[in-house]
Amino acid sequence: MEITVQCPVYPTEDQQRVEVSLRHFFPESVIQTKHQDAMVILSITSDRQSSLSWLRNQIHSIRIIDAVHSGLISRWDGERAYIQLDKQAAYQGKIRLLDSDDYAPPLGSIQVTIKLKSNADFEDFLSWFTPRTKEGRIIEG
């Protein structure tokens, strides 16, 4: 498993505030900085599923499991899948899922990409990250 989190920092933004947004979801991760044209790209990489635990717990607590699950499935290409989170909501410590690739917030988004070796690995990941639900409750087993 390879997890990559990327987030643009536009010239009009305060980089420290954007880093705070990332820290809300990935509190113990090292943020890397890359300069690209007139902006900065912040990124986090990990090969540990546990680095997604805080995000997973928030997804479960605000009960958007089904939305995240279907988003990951629709974006699975046989090798990777991703979700996009609103950067401004993240600054407040809140999760707002961007469920359409057609909508881009003015200041960009936080993209969380999960790369896996096989469809079976993807299914295992989905079972952990966004398990199946029925009437809003996780189905055991």
C-alpha positions as CSV (number, residue, x, y, z in Angstrom):
1,M,0.0,0.0,0.0
2,E,1.2,3.5,-0.9
3,I,-0.7,6.5,0.4
4,T,-0.1,9.9,-1.1
5,V,-1.7,13.1,0.1
6,Q,-1.3,16.3,-2.0
7,C,-2.5,19.8,-1.5
8,P,-1.7,23.0,-3.4
9,V,-0.8,26.2,-1.7
10,Y,-1.6,29.2,-4.0
11,P,0.3,32.5,-3.8
12,T,-2.7,34.1,-2.0
13,E,-2.6,31.5,0.8
14,D,-0.7,31.3,4.0
15,Q,1.3,28.0,3.8
16,Q,1.2,27.5,7.6
17,R,-2.6,27.6,7.5
18,V,-2.7,24.9,4.7
19,E,-0.2,22.8,6.8
20,V,-2.7,23.1,9.7
21,S,-5.4,21.7,7.4
22,L,-3.2,18.7,6.6
23,R,-2.3,18.2,10.3
24,H,-5.9,17.9,11.3
25,F,-6.2,14.7,9.2
26,F,-2.6,13.4,9.4
27,P,-1.3,14.6,12.8
28,E,1.9,12.6,12.9
29,S,3.0,12.7,9.3
30,V,5.9,14.6,7.8
31,I,4.8,17.2,5.3
32,Q,7.1,17.7,2.3
33,T,7.2,20.9,0.3
34,K,7.7,21.1,-3.5
35,H,7.8,24.3,-5.5
36,Q,5.9,24.1,-8.8
37,D,5.6,27.3,-10.9
38,A,4.0,30.0,-8.8
39,M,2.7,27.7,-6.1
40,V,3.8,25.2,-3.5
41,I,2.6,21.6,-3.3
42,L,2.4,20.0,0.1
43,S,2.6,16.3,0.2
44,I,2.6,13.4,2.7
45,T,3.5,9.8,1.8
46,S,3.1,6.6,3.8
47,D,3.1,2.9,3.3
48,R,1.1,2.3,6.6
49,Q,-2.6,1.9,6.5
50,S,-2.7,3.1,10.1
51,S,-1.7,6.6,8.8
52,L,-5.3,6.8,7.7
53,S,-6.8,5.9,11.1
54,W,-7.7,9.4,12.2
55,L,-9.4,10.2,8.8
56,R,-11.2,6.8,8.9
57,N,-12.5,7.5,12.4
58,Q,-13.8,10.9,11.3
59,I,-15.5,9.4,8.3
60,H,-17.2,6.8,10.5
61,S,-18.2,9.4,13.2
62,I,-19.9,11.8,10.8
63,R,-21.5,8.9,9.0
64,I,-20.3,9.5,5.4
65,I,-19.0,5.9,5.0
66,D,-21.2,5.1,2.1
67,A,-20.3,8.3,0.2
68,V,-16.6,7.7,0.7
69,H,-17.0,4.0,-0.2
70,S,-18.8,4.7,-3.5
71,G,-16.3,7.5,-4.3
72,L,-13.4,5.2,-3.9
73,I,-15.0,2.5,-6.0
74,S,-15.9,4.9,-8.8
75,R,-12.3,6.2,-8.9
76,W,-10.6,2.7,-8.6
77,D,-8.6,2.1,-11.8
78,G,-7.2,-1.3,-10.9
79,E,-4.1,0.3,-9.3
80,R,-5.2,3.3,-7.3
81,A,-8.2,5.2,-6.0
82,Y,-8.6,8.6,-4.5
83,I,-10.9,10.9,-2.6
84,Q,-10.8,14.7,-2.5
85,L,-11.4,16.8,0.6
86,D,-12.2,20.5,0.9
87,K,-9.1,22.3,2.1
88,Q,-11.1,25.2,3.8
89,A,-13.2,22.7,5.8
90,A,-10.0,20.8,6.8
91,Y,-8.6,24.0,8.3
92,Q,-11.5,24.0,10.7
93,G,-10.9,20.3,11.5
94,K,-13.9,19.2,9.5
95,I,-14.3,16.8,6.6
96,R,-16.2,17.8,3.5
97,L,-16.0,15.3,0.8
98,L,-15.8,16.6,-2.7
99,D,-17.8,14.0,-4.6
100,S,-17.5,15.3,-8.1
101,D,-14.4,15.7,-10.1
102,D,-16.2,18.4,-12.0
103,Y,-16.2,20.8,-9.0
104,A,-13.0,22.4,-7.9
105,P,-13.0,24.7,-4.9
106,P,-11.3,28.0,-5.6
107,L,-8.3,27.2,-3.4
108,G,-8.0,23.6,-4.5
109,S,-8.5,20.4,-2.5
110,I,-6.7,17.8,-0.5
111,Q,-6.3,14.7,-2.6
112,V,-5.8,11.4,-0.8
113,T,-4.6,8.7,-3.2
114,I,-4.3,5.0,-2.2
115,K,-2.3,2.7,-4.4
116,L,-2.7,-1.0,-4.0
117,K,-1.3,-4.1,-5.7
118,S,-4.5,-5.9,-6.6
119,N,-8.3,-5.8,-6.6
120,A,-8.2,-8.1,-3.6
121,D,-6.0,-5.7,-1.7
122,F,-8.5,-2.9,-2.6
123,E,-11.4,-4.9,-1.3
124,D,-9.6,-5.6,1.9
125,F,-8.8,-1.9,2.2
126,L,-12.4,-0.9,1.6
127,S,-13.6,-3.4,4.3
128,W,-11.4,-1.6,6.8
129,F,-11.7,2.0,5.7
130,T,-15.4,2.1,4.6
131,P,-17.1,-1.2,5.4
132,R,-20.5,-2.0,4.0
133,T,-23.5,-0.5,5.9
134,K,-27.2,-1.0,6.1
135,E,-29.5,1.8,7.2
136,G,-26.5,3.8,8.4
137,R,-24.9,1.0,10.5
138,I,-21.8,-1.0,9.7
139,I,-22.6,-4.6,8.8
140,E,-20.4,-7.0,10.7
141,G,-18.8,-9.9,8.9
